[in-house]
Amino acid sequence: MAVPVGVDLAEPYVELSYVDAVRGRRRRPLLDCVTARFEDVAPVRQFRWSRGERHFAGWYWAATIGHHVGFESWLERDRLLLMDFDREVTGIASQPFWLHWHDGERERRHAPDYFVRRADGSAVVVDVRADERIEPKDAEAFEVTRLACSQVGWGFERVGVPDAVLLANVRWLSRYRHPRCLNGPVADRLRELFATPGPLMAGADAAGDRLATLAVLFHLLWLQELTAEAMSTELMGPRTVVSLADRGAQ
């Protein structure tokens, strides 16, 4: 990969290749891609799986964007689930582009796991890898990605294994993430009841038949219109204290 004349080599010269919905596959200098909406692009590689592989690839339906997002491992799926739960996230794309750079001997490339758009308009590139599985070549790719993101004002995060308790709670709520779980009158009643904090199951029973109210309650917790006490330190249960969210603080 030739480096154009005038480029400051104090930082790596990086190009991006991605799938444009109109023009197909494109490759452009990183600095020409600052305003691109990479949260809307198709993955640059397919998600494949076969018998005997260590990793399990698949598709997760993200409520944030209303369609499926790919993952290549259980860890990526867990992180994707937590991003979907994050109210500040408005867009997510998996394997959004290849980063291309030259390491002094040969051309290298790396496809970050996710491109995330946040509510304030900022962007974050996310790589998912457990701490104990980072090889030297991985560390180099992550550092180049971090430097590239800093050139265009994007954030960069390399995330590992999430907190087990928080993940378990969010995973449970994710079962009720689809809008079909929202029943308007029941939701209004639950918001009214939990304006005064109280136990989860007692509130569900007070709102009506728990078979009908629990799905709505969990959906409101997923939306974070209601909040559960100690989500990151205790597994939710019948006596978990639930309250109406302070919308001004979110």
C-alpha positions in Angstrom: 0.0 0.0 0.0 1.6 3.2 -1.1 1.6 6.1 1.3 0.6 9.4 -0.5 3.1 12.3 -0.6 2.7 14.7 2.3 1.2 12.2 4.8 2.6 12.5 8.3 4.2 9.2 9.1 4.3 9.9 12.8 0.9 8.1 12.8 0.0 5.1 10.7 -1.4 5.8 7.2 -4.7 3.9 7.2 -7.3 3.2 4.5 -10.7 1.7 5.0 -12.5 -0.7 2.8 -16.2 -1.3 3.3 -19.5 -2.2 1.6 -21.4 0.8 0.2 -25.0 0.1 -0.3 -24.9 2.1 -3.6 -21.4 1.6 -5.0 -20.5 -1.8 -3.6 -17.1 -2.4 -2.1 -15.0 0.8 -1.7 -11.6 1.6 -0.4 -10.8 5.1 0.7 -8.3 7.0 2.9 -9.4 7.0 6.6 -9.6 10.8 6.7 -12.1 10.8 3.8 -14.5 8.6 5.9 -15.0 10.8 9.0 -18.7 11.5 8.3 -19.6 8.2 6.9 -22.5 6.4 8.6 -20.8 3.1 9.3 -23.6 2.1 11.6 -25.6 1.4 8.5 -23.2 -0.6 6.4 -23.2 -4.3 5.8 -20.5 -6.5 7.3 -17.3 -6.8 5.3 -17.1 -10.5 5.8 -19.7 -13.3 6.3 -20.5 -14.9 9.6 -19.8 -18.6 9.2 -19.8 -21.5 11.6 -19.1 -25.2 11.2 -19.0 -28.4 13.4 -15.9 -28.5 15.7 -15.1 -24.8 15.7 -14.2 -23.2 19.0 -16.3 -20.1 18.2 -20.0 -19.9 17.6 -21.2 -17.3 15.1 -24.7 -16.1 14.7 -27.2 -13.2 14.5 -28.7 -11.2 17.3 -31.9 -9.2 16.8 -31.0 -5.7 18.3 -34.0 -3.8 19.6 -32.1 -0.6 19.3 -32.0 -0.7 15.5 -34.8 -3.2 14.8 -32.8 -5.7 12.8 -30.1 -8.4 13.2 -26.5 -7.8 14.0 -23.8 -10.5 13.5 -21.4 -11.9 16.1 -18.5 -14.4 15.9 -18.3 -15.7 19.4 -20.4 -15.9 22.6 -18.3 -13.1 24.1 -19.1 -10.8 21.1 -22.8 -11.8 21.5 -22.7 -10.9 25.2 -21.1 -7.5 24.5 -23.6 -6.9 21.7 -26.4 -7.6 24.1 -25.0 -5.0 26.6 -24.7 -2.4 23.8 -28.3 -3.1 22.9 -29.3 -2.4 26.5 -27.3 0.9 26.6 -29.8 3.8 26.2 -27.0 6.0 24.8 -26.4 3.7 21.8 -28.5 4.5 18.7 -26.7 2.5 16.0 -24.7 -0.7 15.8 -22.9 -2.4 12.9 -20.8 -5.5 13.0 -17.5 -6.0 11.1 -18.1 -2.5 9.5 -14.9 -2.1 7.6 -11.3 -3.3 7.1 -8.5 -1.1 8.4 -5.5 -1.3 6.1 -2.0 -0.2 7.0 1.7 -1.1 6.4 3.8 -2.3 9.3 7.1 -1.5 7.6 7.4 -5.0 6.0 4.0 -5.8 4.7 0.4 -4.6 4.4 -1.8 -5.5 7.4 -5.5 -5.4 7.8 -8.0 -5.7 10.7 -11.8 -5.7 10.9 -13.0 -4.2 14.2 -15.9 -6.1 15.7 -18.4 -3.2 16.0 -19.1 0.4 15.0 -21.4 2.1 17.5 -23.2 5.5 17.1 -24.2 7.2 20.3 -27.1 9.6 21.1 -24.8 12.6 21.1 -23.6 11.8 17.5 -20.2 10.5 18.5 -18.9 7.2 17.3 -17.0 4.4 19.0 -15.2 1.5 17.4 -15.3 -1.6 19.6 -13.0 -4.7 19.6 -14.0 -7.7 21.7 -11.3 -9.9 23.1 -10.8 -11.5 26.4 -7.6 -10.3 28.2 -6.0 -13.7 28.2 -6.5 -14.2 24.5 -4.6 -11.1 23.2 -1.6 -12.1 21.2 1.2 -9.6 20.2 -0.3 -9.3 16.6 -3.7 -8.6 18.2 -2.3 -6.0 20.5 -0.6 -4.3 17.5 -3.9 -4.3 15.6 -5.8 -2.8 18.5 -3.2 -0.1 18.9 -3.3 0.8 15.2 -7.1 0.9 15.5 -6.9 3.2 18.5 -4.5 5.6 16.7 -6.6 5.6 13.6 -9.8 6.4 15.6 -8.0 9.2 17.3 -7.2 10.8 14.0 -10.8 11.1 13.0 -12.3 11.8 16.5 -13.8 8.4 17.1 -13.6 6.6 20.4 -12.0 3.2 20.6 -12.7 0.5 23.2 -11.2 -3.0 23.6 -13.6 -4.8 25.9 -13.3 -8.3 27.5 -15.5 -10.5 29.6 -18.3 -8.5 31.2 -19.5 -8.6 34.8 -21.3 -11.9 35.2 -24.2 -10.6 37.4 -25.0 -7.6 35.2 -24.9 -9.8 32.1 -27.2 -12.4 33.7 -29.8 -9.7 34.5 -29.6 -8.1 31.1 -29.7 -11.4 29.4 -33.0 -12.2 31.2 -34.5 -8.8 30.3 -33.4 -9.2 26.7 -36.0 -12.0 26.3 -38.6 -9.2 26.6 -36.9 -6.6 24.5 -39.3 -6.9 21.5 -42.0 -4.1 21.3 -44.7 -6.8 21.2 -44.2 -7.2 25.0 -45.5 -3.7 25.6 -49.2 -3.4 26.6 -50.1 0.2 27.0 -52.7 0.1 29.9 -50.6 -2.4 31.9 -47.5 -0.3 31.3 -49.3 2.8 32.6 -50.4 0.9 35.7 -46.9 -0.4 36.4 -45.4 3.1 36.0 -48.0 4.3 38.5 -47.3 1.6 41.0 -43.5 1.8 40.9 -43.6 5.6 41.3 -43.2 4.4 44.8 -40.4 1.8 44.9 -41.4 -1.7 45.8 -40.8 -5.4 45.3 -40.9 -6.6 41.7 -43.4 -9.5 42.1 -45.7 -7.5 44.5 -45.9 -4.8 41.9 -46.6 -7.2 39.1 -49.4 -8.8 41.1 -50.9 -5.4 42.0 -51.1 -4.5 38.3 -53.1 -7.6 37.4 -52.5 -11.3 36.5 -48.8 -11.8 36.7 -48.8 -13.9 33.5 -49.9 -10.8 31.7 -48.0 -8.2 33.7 -44.5 -9.7 34.1 -43.7 -9.5 30.4 -44.6 -5.8 30.4 -42.7 -5.2 33.6 -39.5 -6.8 32.2 -39.9 -4.8 28.9 -40.1 -1.6 30.9 -37.0 -2.6 32.8 -35.3 -3.4 29.4 -36.3 0.1 28.2 -35.0 1.5 31.6 -38.3 3.3 32.1 -38.2 1.3 35.3 -35.0 0.5 37.2 -34.1 -2.5 39.3 -32.0 -2.0 42.4 -28.4 -3.4 42.4 -28.6 -4.7 38.8 -24.8 -5.1 38.7 -24.4 -6.8 42.1 -27.5 -9.0 42.7 -29.5 -11.3 40.5 -33.1 -10.1 40.1 -35.8 -11.9 42.0 -39.3 -11.5 43.4 -38.1 -9.2 46.1 -35.9 -7.0 43.9 -36.8 -3.3 44.5 -38.1 -1.7 41.4 -38.7 2.0 40.9 -39.7 4.5 38.2 -36.6 5.8 36.5 -35.5 9.3 37.0 -35.8 10.3 33.4 -34.0 13.6 34.0 -30.9 11.8 35.2 -30.6 9.5 32.1 
